[in-house]
Amino acid sequence: MNELDAILAADVLLAADMRGIDSHGVARLSGYVRLFEANRANANPQWKIIHETPSTATVDADNGLGLVVAPKAMEIAIEKAKNAGTGWVAIQNSNHFGIAAYHAMKALEHDMIGIAMTNASPLVAPTFSKERMLGTNPFCYVFPAGKNKPVVVDMATATAANGKLEIAQRNQNEIPKGWVQDKNGNESTNADELKNGGALLPLGSSYKTSSYKGYALSSVADIFCGVLSGANYGPWVPPFVSFLNPLENLPGKGIGHFVGAMRVDAFRPVDDFKNNMDNWIERFKNATPIESNQKVIIPGEPEFAEEEKRLESGIPLNDKVVEDLKSLAKKFKLEF
Amino acid sequence: MNELDAILAADVLLAADMRGIDSHGVARLSGYVRLFEANRANANPQWKIIHETPSTATVDADNGLGLVVAPKAMEIAIEKAKNAGTGWVAIQNSNHFGIAAYHAMKALEHDMIGIAMTNASPLVAPTFSKERMLGTNPFCYVFPAGKNKPVVVDMATATAANGKLEIAQRNQNEIPKGWVQDKNGNESTNADELKNGGALLPLGSSYKTSSYKGYALSSVADIFCGVLSGANYGPWVPPFVSFLNPLENLPGKGIGHFVGAMRVDAFRPVDDFKNNMDNWIERFKNATPIESNQKVIIPGEPEFAEEEKRLESGIPLNDKVVEDLKSLAKKFKLEF
């Protein structure tokens, strides 16, 4: 990759590690390298805008890393918002973009609301199906505040994303009911169920507790990211892991993302908005707790706390990740 | 109300009944009348745009019914989208807007994606709290298709909205775990729990199955509809029922909505999008089912089926609703 793109990609991975999203940080570095090695991703993409209006654009990422193209698409959205009030960019022909919050949070320094979504390779079964049809397709919404940290919603639309399963697998733990089903569509608490042909469950977990809502939300992300951009969607989204090949006769190009930026002052004065956001945040923090030692958490609060802690004490890496980075360093003749 | 506004409001209620959303149809008519009688809503509002950019506007609804102002705000969004690619309207100082899908679906005839959200009076407790802080704040996203019916996602961000509880109450049924908690924050299966000081649970139902995601989604709707528009938010959103008074020292005006319209051809040619939507819909309908007699359902499919049925056989009204309409007719000297 060229140096500037490499620095940007590293910054996205580092932000994930700093925020405590260990599943999306340097632990993934060798995965991206394997995508390059398998010619599944383009290290030096010539991405371009292929369609636009005053408040929208569609970007062809030229099979580059989402880590690099998504922040650039977010910059386009921000520029559009400066003129039109809001800016929206759909991205086709891309690859995994890391944490959604990195891209959406770029809006904050401009007093804008930031939005980012992506689709991802299929692991989630829609309600009533035993087939993996959707990715964990995250939604991210970022709202600036005044004295307080911004509100940062960054969530997979599955009940539990794959990272949580991997932790349970490492610790040989049973997982709660409602995270996965087995290959026949039955309830399961086996952390290895995905390896056995099972599927993750949409947010809501079961029909009785409205899993069709999680399935619908995941579909919304899939349609914005896949169908609206001209990328692949549903079961056709190419796998992140290089040892699995994409399906044949794909209906679109690569994976897709969707990002947006909305100027707060396109709706009301920024100070009024931020004052009300502070009031919102403080009121919710002080909602009557069930247990006196566990207050209500504001979306994004745990990640800001983790970032502060890791800025002080460093990023704890697990041994497997350290070994993985060491072999990458060796392969590319870099100091470790 | 003036005749045109009354016709529009009736059309929104009728659409709910036609689509099988009985909780939001004519069953609510007397509730709206009581809001007028209690001087809680303005029957002849002078709503106006108080702020705008090429792709955005903020509307002060002058305390009118959301049933009337939301479709008009959606028209503004559609006009903005014609020029800027997308249009977004935040609405303050409003009241209950009926079903979100009515407003969002106005985008369809223009080959646009439609979006509608509202906040609502607090019934939902955030994760770790026993206090009602959020409404059932629905998200609605509508995507046009080609040969197939559009995809219509219209969902409360609580696991189960109040209407479902009311049905269980009428039938004296226990409700599933995960819908409500009691006033101390404990799990409950009592359909009357809300009357006893309990709360609805956010989508995800419990911490283990990620109720903080449902709480976050409901917060996103609350911030777009309440904070961004200058309406009330969180626990301050005024109650729909006229016998409960709004809190004092409100931070905003009335309740809030947020609507949007996105031209499909601001991103890619409409025919390409619709072809891919048809493919998306058909692929999901044919996802491998768990039970051979229950196929995967496309978001919006049950409501279109119900509409077709009711167009044929009429709208079944329950006796209490008929009595309620009869007394309204008598009060206003109308034929029944």
Interface residues (C-beta under 8 A of the other chain):
Chain A: H51 E52 T53 P54 S55 T56 T58 N83 A84 G85 T86 W88 A90 I113 A125 P126 T127 F128 S129 K130 E131 M133 F139 Y141 F143 V151 V153 M155 A156 T157 T159 A160 P176 K177 G178 W179 N184 G185 L203 G204 S205 K208 T209 S210 Y212 K213 G214 Y215 A216 L217 S219 V220 D222 I223 G226 V227 L228 S229 G230 Y233 G234 P235 P251 G252 M262 R263 V264 A266 F267 R268 D272 F273 N276 M277 N279 W280 R283 F284 A287 T288 P289 I290 E291 Q294 K295 V296 I297 P299
Chain B: H51 E52 T53 P54 S55 T56 T58 N83 A84 G85 T86 W88 A90 I113 A125 P126 T127 F128 S129 K130 E131 M133 F139 Y141 F143 V151 V153 M155 A156 T157 T159 A160 P176 K177 G178 W179 N184 G185 L203 G204 S205 K208 T209 S210 Y212 K213 G214 Y215 A216 L217 S219 V220 D222 I223 G226 V227 L228 S229 G230 Y233 G234 P235 P251 G252 M262 R263 V264 A266 F267 R268 D272 F273 N276 M277 N279 W280 R283 F284 A287 T288 P289 I290 E291 Q294 K295 V296 I297 P299
